[in-house]
Amino acid sequence: MAKQQHKLGIDIDGTVTDPATFVPFLNKAFNKNLTLDDITQYHLPPLLGVTDDEFWAWMQKHEGDIYAQAPPAEAAKAVLSELSGRHRLIYITARPPYLKDLTIQWFERHGLPYDHIELLGSHKKVKQAKQHGVELFFEDRLETANAMAEELDIPVILFNTPYNQGTAHRLIHRVRNWTEAKQKLTLLFGATD
């Protein structure tokens, strides 16, 4: 008997990509010496000593290069490859839509499976997750994870980082990496073999 296929919603940056991806770029551009442990909030301008406008002007100029060079998170390829075919992998990201081709090229270059990739240009992902019938979401931003859990009443696997500490909804499950994420998925939905 075939196992039920679930629709899994997946964020990209800080979830499929290594959460420390931005650190060397930030250090070089803003003359800092930060590590991922120093990134204790999602909103970066105060940590960098710049205004929101200055940060977003820099980001808009460099985000394509950063995303193109981003390394996949540890074990992301192995786990996602294993989940592919058993589940539908629906990526919903806050990246701006004009980066779609670059994003698909990155997935293909790294051999990462996907069924659908949607670039929103916003962290407001609940509507798209609902439209796609997502049953579980993988995320690294606490506010987005809380919104998914609260509004859709679905479990969220939150990749634990220094920038996403705080009160989490009861349906949020923190993990350190993709290996733990797979274990948590198995506990929530049963064996996926």
C-alpha positions as a Markdown table, in Angstrom:
| # | Residue | x | y | z |
|---|---|---|---|---|
| 1 | Met | 0.0 | 0.0 | 0.0 |
| 2 | Ala | 1.4 | 3.4 | -1.0 |
| 3 | Lys | 2.0 | 6.0 | 1.7 |
| 4 | Gln | 0.0 | 9.2 | 1.5 |
| 5 | Gln | 1.7 | 12.1 | -0.2 |
| 6 | His | 1.7 | 15.3 | 1.8 |
| 7 | Lys | 2.1 | 18.9 | 0.5 |
| 8 | Leu | 5.2 | 20.3 | 2.2 |
| 9 | Gly | 5.7 | 24.1 | 2.1 |
| 10 | Ile | 9.4 | 25.1 | 2.3 |
| 11 | Asp | 11.1 | 28.5 | 2.7 |
| 12 | Ile | 14.4 | 28.9 | 0.9 |
| 13 | Asp | 16.8 | 31.3 | 2.5 |
| 14 | Gly | 18.1 | 30.2 | 5.9 |
| 15 | Thr | 16.1 | 27.0 | 5.5 |
| 16 | Val | 17.3 | 25.3 | 2.3 |
| 17 | Thr | 20.3 | 27.7 | 2.1 |
| 18 | Asp | 22.8 | 27.8 | 4.9 |
| 19 | Pro | 21.6 | 30.4 | 7.5 |
| 20 | Ala | 25.1 | 31.9 | 7.6 |
| 21 | Thr | 25.1 | 32.7 | 3.8 |
| 22 | Phe | 24.8 | 36.5 | 4.3 |
| 23 | Val | 27.4 | 36.9 | 7.0 |
| 24 | Pro | 30.6 | 37.2 | 4.9 |
| 25 | Phe | 28.8 | 39.6 | 2.5 |
| 26 | Leu | 27.6 | 41.8 | 5.4 |
| 27 | Asn | 31.0 | 41.8 | 7.0 |
| 28 | Lys | 32.7 | 42.9 | 3.7 |
| 29 | Ala | 30.1 | 45.5 | 2.8 |
| 30 | Phe | 29.6 | 47.1 | 6.2 |
| 31 | Asn | 33.1 | 46.6 | 7.6 |
| 32 | Lys | 31.9 | 44.2 | 10.4 |
| 33 | Asn | 33.3 | 41.0 | 11.9 |
| 34 | Leu | 30.1 | 39.2 | 12.6 |
| 35 | Thr | 29.4 | 35.5 | 13.0 |
| 36 | Leu | 26.0 | 33.9 | 12.7 |
| 37 | Asp | 25.8 | 33.9 | 16.5 |
| 38 | Asp | 25.9 | 37.7 | 16.4 |
| 39 | Ile | 22.8 | 37.9 | 14.2 |
| 40 | Thr | 20.3 | 37.9 | 17.0 |
| 41 | Gln | 17.4 | 39.5 | 15.1 |
| 42 | Tyr | 15.9 | 39.2 | 11.7 |
| 43 | His | 15.9 | 42.9 | 11.1 |
| 44 | Leu | 19.5 | 43.6 | 10.2 |
| 45 | Pro | 20.0 | 47.4 | 9.8 |
| 46 | Pro | 20.3 | 48.1 | 13.6 |
| 47 | Leu | 23.0 | 45.4 | 13.8 |
| 48 | Leu | 24.9 | 46.9 | 10.9 |
| 49 | Gly | 24.6 | 50.6 | 12.1 |
| 50 | Val | 22.7 | 51.7 | 8.9 |
| 51 | Thr | 19.2 | 52.9 | 8.0 |
| 52 | Asp | 16.6 | 50.6 | 6.5 |
| 53 | Asp | 16.9 | 52.6 | 3.2 |
| 54 | Glu | 20.7 | 52.1 | 3.1 |
| 55 | Phe | 20.4 | 48.4 | 3.9 |
| 56 | Trp | 17.7 | 47.7 | 1.2 |
| 57 | Ala | 19.6 | 49.8 | -1.4 |
| 58 | Trp | 22.6 | 47.5 | -0.7 |
| 59 | Met | 20.5 | 44.4 | -0.7 |
| 60 | Gln | 18.8 | 45.2 | -4.0 |
| 61 | Lys | 22.2 | 45.7 | -5.6 |
| 62 | His | 23.8 | 42.5 | -4.3 |
| 63 | Glu | 21.0 | 40.0 | -3.5 |
| 64 | Gly | 21.3 | 38.2 | -6.9 |
| 65 | Asp | 25.0 | 37.5 | -6.3 |
| 66 | Ile | 24.4 | 36.4 | -2.7 |
| 67 | Tyr | 21.6 | 34.0 | -3.7 |
| 68 | Ala | 23.6 | 32.6 | -6.6 |
| 69 | Gln | 26.5 | 31.8 | -4.3 |
| 70 | Ala | 24.5 | 30.5 | -1.3 |
| 71 | Pro | 25.6 | 27.1 | -0.2 |
| 72 | Pro | 22.8 | 24.6 | 0.6 |
| 73 | Ala | 22.2 | 23.9 | 4.3 |
| 74 | Glu | 23.8 | 20.8 | 5.8 |
| 75 | Ala | 21.9 | 17.6 | 4.6 |
| 76 | Ala | 19.3 | 19.7 | 2.8 |
| 77 | Lys | 20.0 | 18.0 | -0.6 |
| 78 | Ala | 19.9 | 14.4 | 0.9 |
| 79 | Val | 16.8 | 14.9 | 2.9 |
| 80 | Leu | 14.8 | 16.8 | 0.2 |
| 81 | Ser | 15.8 | 14.2 | -2.4 |
| 82 | Glu | 14.5 | 11.5 | -0.1 |
| 83 | Leu | 11.3 | 13.4 | 0.4 |
| 84 | Ser | 10.8 | 14.1 | -3.3 |
| 85 | Gly | 8.5 | 11.7 | -4.9 |
| 86 | Arg | 6.9 | 10.8 | -1.6 |
| 87 | His | 5.7 | 14.3 | -1.0 |
| 88 | Arg | 5.0 | 17.5 | -3.0 |
| 89 | Leu | 7.8 | 20.0 | -2.4 |
| 90 | Ile | 6.3 | 23.5 | -2.7 |
| 91 | Tyr | 8.8 | 26.3 | -2.1 |
| 92 | Ile | 7.4 | 29.7 | -1.0 |
| 93 | Thr | 10.0 | 32.4 | -0.5 |
| 94 | Ala | 10.1 | 36.1 | 0.2 |
| 95 | Arg | 12.6 | 36.6 | -2.6 |
| 96 | Pro | 11.4 | 39.1 | -5.2 |
| 97 | Pro | 9.8 | 37.6 | -8.3 |
| 98 | Tyr | 12.5 | 38.9 | -10.7 |
| 99 | Leu | 14.9 | 36.4 | -9.2 |
| 100 | Lys | 12.9 | 33.4 | -10.3 |
| 101 | Asp | 15.2 | 32.3 | -13.1 |
| 102 | Leu | 18.3 | 32.7 | -10.8 |
| 103 | Thr | 16.5 | 30.7 | -8.1 |
| 104 | Ile | 15.6 | 27.8 | -10.4 |
| 105 | Gln | 19.1 | 27.7 | -11.8 |
| 106 | Trp | 20.5 | 27.5 | -8.3 |
| 107 | Phe | 18.1 | 24.5 | -7.5 |
| 108 | Glu | 19.2 | 22.8 | -10.7 |
| 109 | Arg | 22.9 | 23.5 | -10.2 |
| 110 | His | 22.7 | 21.9 | -6.7 |
| 111 | Gly | 20.5 | 19.0 | -7.7 |
| 112 | Leu | 17.7 | 20.0 | -5.4 |
| 113 | Pro | 14.2 | 18.7 | -6.2 |
| 114 | Tyr | 11.1 | 20.9 | -6.4 |
| 115 | Asp | 7.5 | 20.6 | -7.6 |
| 116 | His | 6.8 | 24.3 | -7.4 |
| 117 | Ile | 8.7 | 27.5 | -6.6 |
| 118 | Glu | 6.9 | 30.8 | -5.8 |
| 119 | Leu | 8.7 | 34.0 | -5.2 |
| 120 | Leu | 6.5 | 36.6 | -3.3 |
| 121 | Gly | 8.7 | 39.6 | -2.5 |
| 122 | Ser | 7.1 | 39.5 | 0.9 |
| 123 | His | 7.2 | 37.4 | 4.1 |
| 124 | Lys | 3.4 | 37.1 | 4.0 |
| 125 | Lys | 3.3 | 33.5 | 2.9 |
| 126 | Val | 0.1 | 32.2 | 4.6 |
| 127 | Lys | -2.2 | 32.9 | 1.6 |
| 128 | Gln | 0.0 | 31.0 | -0.9 |
| 129 | Ala | 0.5 | 28.1 | 1.6 |
| 130 | Lys | -3.3 | 27.9 | 1.9 |
| 131 | Gln | -3.8 | 28.1 | -1.8 |
| 132 | His | -1.4 | 25.2 | -2.3 |
| 133 | Gly | -3.0 | 23.1 | 0.5 |
| 134 | Val | 0.3 | 23.0 | 2.4 |
| 135 | Glu | 0.1 | 20.6 | 5.4 |
| 136 | Leu | 3.4 | 21.4 | 7.0 |
| 137 | Phe | 5.8 | 24.3 | 6.6 |
| 138 | Phe | 9.6 | 24.5 | 6.9 |
| 139 | Glu | 10.8 | 28.0 | 7.9 |
| 140 | Asp | 13.6 | 30.0 | 9.7 |
| 141 | Arg | 11.7 | 33.2 | 10.4 |
| 142 | Leu | 9.8 | 33.1 | 13.7 |
| 143 | Glu | 7.1 | 35.6 | 12.7 |
| 144 | Thr | 6.3 | 33.7 | 9.5 |
| 145 | Ala | 6.3 | 30.3 | 11.4 |
| 146 | Asn | 3.9 | 31.7 | 14.0 |
| 147 | Ala | 1.6 | 33.1 | 11.3 |
| 148 | Met | 1.6 | 29.7 | 9.5 |
| 149 | Ala | 0.8 | 27.8 | 12.7 |
| 150 | Glu | -1.8 | 30.2 | 14.0 |
| 151 | Glu | -3.7 | 31.0 | 10.7 |
| 152 | Leu | -3.5 | 27.6 | 9.0 |
| 153 | Asp | -3.4 | 25.3 | 12.1 |
| 154 | Ile | -0.6 | 23.3 | 10.6 |
| 155 | Pro | 2.7 | 22.1 | 12.1 |
| 156 | Val | 5.8 | 24.2 | 11.3 |
| 157 | Ile | 9.3 | 23.0 | 11.5 |
| 158 | Leu | 11.5 | 25.9 | 12.5 |
| 159 | Phe | 15.2 | 25.8 | 11.9 |
| 160 | Asn | 16.7 | 27.1 | 15.1 |
| 161 | Thr | 19.0 | 30.1 | 14.7 |
| 162 | Pro | 20.2 | 33.0 | 16.9 |
| 163 | Tyr | 17.8 | 35.4 | 15.0 |
| 164 | Asn | 14.6 | 33.5 | 15.5 |
| 165 | Gln | 14.5 | 33.1 | 19.3 |
| 166 | Gly | 11.2 | 34.1 | 21.1 |
| 167 | Thr | 7.8 | 32.7 | 21.9 |
| 168 | Ala | 6.7 | 30.0 | 19.4 |
| 169 | His | 3.2 | 28.7 | 18.7 |
| 170 | Arg | 2.4 | 25.3 | 20.1 |
| 171 | Leu | 2.5 | 23.8 | 16.6 |
| 172 | Ile | 6.1 | 24.9 | 16.0 |
| 173 | His | 8.8 | 22.3 | 16.3 |
| 174 | Arg | 12.4 | 23.6 | 16.5 |
| 175 | Val | 15.2 | 21.6 | 14.8 |
| 176 | Arg | 18.9 | 22.2 | 14.3 |
| 177 | Asn | 19.3 | 20.8 | 10.8 |
| 178 | Trp | 17.6 | 18.8 | 8.0 |
| 179 | Thr | 18.4 | 15.5 | 9.6 |
| 180 | Glu | 16.4 | 16.5 | 12.7 |
| 181 | Ala | 13.7 | 18.0 | 10.4 |
| 182 | Lys | 13.3 | 14.6 | 8.7 |
| 183 | Gln | 13.0 | 12.9 | 12.0 |
| 184 | Lys | 10.4 | 15.4 | 13.2 |
| 185 | Leu | 8.4 | 15.0 | 9.9 |
| 186 | Thr | 8.4 | 11.2 | 10.5 |
| 187 | Leu | 7.1 | 11.7 | 14.0 |
| 188 | Leu | 4.3 | 14.0 | 12.8 |
| 189 | Phe | 3.2 | 12.2 | 9.6 |
| 190 | Gly | 4.5 | 8.6 | 10.2 |
| 191 | Ala | 7.2 | 6.8 | 8.2 |
| 192 | Thr | 7.6 | 8.1 | 4.7 |
| 193 | Asp | 9.0 | 5.0 | 3.1 |
